[in-house]
């Protein structure tokens, strides 16, 4: 009778985004003990492994082959191999390849273990001095100007800090769109070349961002995290006393939606405003 092979584990390992000293002890131990490492760029990962004296079988998993590679990795995991998944920098699956692999192997019942480490998003936020609560991480905006502006338009009213990644060759046109679509008065923070020699933090009004970049071409180099001030929270619209009286009378005898519909027809107030107010009245009764 043949022995039953246990299923392996997929380790999602975060790697440094610049400074190799940021590699975690747990991450190193994982890379040393797995059977193979699935990497976005095997040449880049070879340099990382060489720095730490690690030699392992490497498997290429990048945006152009991720679906096919995921199937192969699943077969190896089901055969009992333990595999580490890494990208060129940071955490797999966060604006980098990896999510397709993780989704497939988890659905197949294979254990996935995160080995956390450096995150450019969190690093940028932590040193930005932004005091607003919450953030929306979008990652890379579309390369096309029209598509980029369309996405920004959909995010314009977000009342949390907006976080984007951007490449150097698109940085000027990107910040110009940020100013034109989101508002020239919004505060914009550049977090450039994080953890590297020329790490830079700079905050200005979005209207001045393009000029700052063009004044020094060195500031146009490297990888960027852009943090954009949240949209101002709109004050609740004031509802006339007579409208409130009518809405309360209707709510006493009718379901909420019907009461709001009739109140809108009678008072000509905005339906969404009356609906939100009606919900609060219900909560307080």
N, C-alpha and C positions, 0 to 999 in steps of 0.2 A: 504494500500500500504506500503510495507516494505521499510525501509530507505536504501539508497545505502551506502555501506561500502567503505570508502576511502582506497586506497592502502597505505601500510606502506612504510618506508624508510629503506634502508640498510646503516648503518654507518660503514665505514672501519676505525677502530681505532688503531692507533699506540700506543704501550705500551713500558715502559722502557726496555732497554737491560741489565740492571744490577742495576743501582741506581734508586730507586723508586722516588727520588726527581725530576726525569726528566719527570714524568707524567704531561701532560699539563692540564691546567684548563678546556679547552674545552673538552678534552678527558674525564675527570672526570665527567663533567656535562652530557655528552652524556651517559656514563655508568650508571649514576644515573637515567636518564629519559627514557631509552628504556624499552621495555617490556621483552626482553630476550637478552642474550649474547651468541653468537656462538663462542666457544673457541677450540683451538687446543688441549689443555690438561685442562680439567675442574678442576682438582686438583690444577694445577699451578695457573690458573686464580682465583680460590677460595681464594688462599693466597693473591693475588693482591687486590681483592675486599675487603677482610677482613681488610687489612691494611688501606684502605680508608673508612671503615665503610659502604660498599655497599653490599646489598643483592639482588640477581637477579636469575631468572631461567637460568640455564646454559645448552647449547646444544653442544655436542661433534662434532667437525668438524675437522678431521685430514686427513692425506694423504691416509689412508686406507678406509675411508668412505665418502670422499668429494663429490663424484658424487651423492650418495644416499642422503646425508645430504642436498645438494644444492636443491634438489627437495622438501624436507620437508620444508626448510627455505622459498622457493618461495611460497609454499602454505600458510604459516603463514603470509608472507608479503602481499600477495594478500587478506588475510582476515583482513588486517588493522593493523597488529602488526609492531612496529618499532624494528629493531634488530641491535645490534652492533656485528661486526665481529672482533675478536682479535686472535693473536697467542701468543705463550709463551713469545716472546720478539721481539720488533721491529714492522715492518709494514707487515700486511697480504699480501700474494701474491709475496713478494720479498724473494725468496728462502725459502718460507714458504707456507703452505696451504692458500687458499683464492681466488686465481685467478679463479678457476673453479666456485665457488659460485658467484663471481662478474660477470663473463661472462654470466652465466645462467640468473641471475635476471635482468641484463641490457637488454639482448635480449628479455626478457618478458615485458619490458617497466617499470620496477620498478626503482625508483630513487635510485642512489648510491651516497653517500656523503663521501668524504675522510676527516678524522680527523687526520692531519699529526702530526708527532712527531719525536722521535729519529730514526735515521737510522745509522746502523753500518758502512755502506759504506761511507756516508757523514762525519760521525764522524772521521773515519780513515783518509780520504783524508784531512780533515780540519786541522788535527794536524800532518800531515806527512811532511810538508814542500816541497812537490812535486810541482814544478813550471810548469811542462808540461801542455799544454792545453788539455782538454778532457780526458775521461777515458772509458774503456770498462768493464762493470760489468758482470762477467760470473756466479758468485755464486759458488756453490760447484762443484768441478771437479769430474769425475767418480771415484769410489772406486777402480776399477781394474787398475793396472799399465799400461797395454797395451792401454786401452781405454783412460786413462788420458793423456798418451803421444800423442795419436792421436789427441785429442782436442788441446793440447798445440801446436802441430805442425801446426794446422790450424790457431792459433793465433799468431804465431811467428813473422809475418811481420807487426802486428798492430803498428801504429805509435802514439798510445795513451797509457796512463798508463793502465795496466791490473789489475783488482781487483778480487780476489777470496775469498771465505770463505773456511775454512778447520777445520776439527775436530782434537782433540789432538792425537788420535790413528793413524792418517795417516800423521801427519805433517812432520815427517822426510822424509819419502819416497816421499812425495809431493814436498818438497823443493829440493830434489835431482833431481827429474824429471824436475823441473823448471830450474835448472842450466844446466842439460844435454841437454834439448831440446831448451830452449830459449837463452841460452848462459851464461857461468859462470861469465862473466864480468858485466852482468846486475845488477843494484842496486835493492835490494829487501828490502822492509820495512815490518816488523812485527807490527801489531797492535793487541795486545793480551788482553783479558779480559777488553774490553772497558767499561768505567764508573764504574768498580768494584775496589775493594781494591788493587788488584795486577795488575792494568792496566800497560801495558808495550809497549813502542815504541822502536824499534831497527832497524837500517838500516845497511846493509852490502852488499858486492858483493854476488851474488847468490852462488858462489863457496864456500863461508865461512858460509853459512846459516846452513847447517847440523851440522857443528862442534860447532857452537854457541849453538844450541839446545841441543846437546849431552853433552856439558860441564856443563850444569845445568838442571837437570831433572825437576825442577820447571817451567822452561820456556817451557816445553812441555805440560803443563796443560792449561785447559780452551779453550775458543773459539778464533779462529784466523781470522783476515782479513789480507790478503797478497796483497801488492801493488808492482807490478813489473814495472820497468822502461820501457818506450816505446822503440820500435825498432828505430834505427837511420833512418832518412829519406834519402833515396838514392838520390844521385845527378842525374839529368836528363842526359841521355846518349847524347854525342855530335854527331851531324849528320854532315857528310862531306858536304862541300859547293856544290860539284857536285850533290850530292843526293838531296839537298835542291832545286837546280836549276831545276832538272828533275821533282821533285814533284810539284813545282810551275807551270811548263809548263803543266803538266797533269791536275792539278786542274783547270786551266783556261778553259778547254774544256770538262772535264769529271766530273761525280758525285764523291763525296769524296771516297766512298768505292772502286769504280773502279780505281780511280787514285792511291790510296794506293796499291791496288793489283798489278797494272802494275809497279809502282815504286819499289815494293818489288822484283818483278821478274827481273827487270833491274839491280837494285843495290845490291841485296842480303842482304839488311839491314833487321833488325827485323821488322815484320809487325806491331806489337803493338806499337813500338817506332815511326814508320812513321805515324801510325794512330793518336796517341796523338799529334804529331807535326802538322799534317794536320788540326786537329781540332783547334789548336791555330792559325794557319794561317788563317783559315776561320773566326774565332772570330775577328781577327785584320783587316779584309778587309771590 
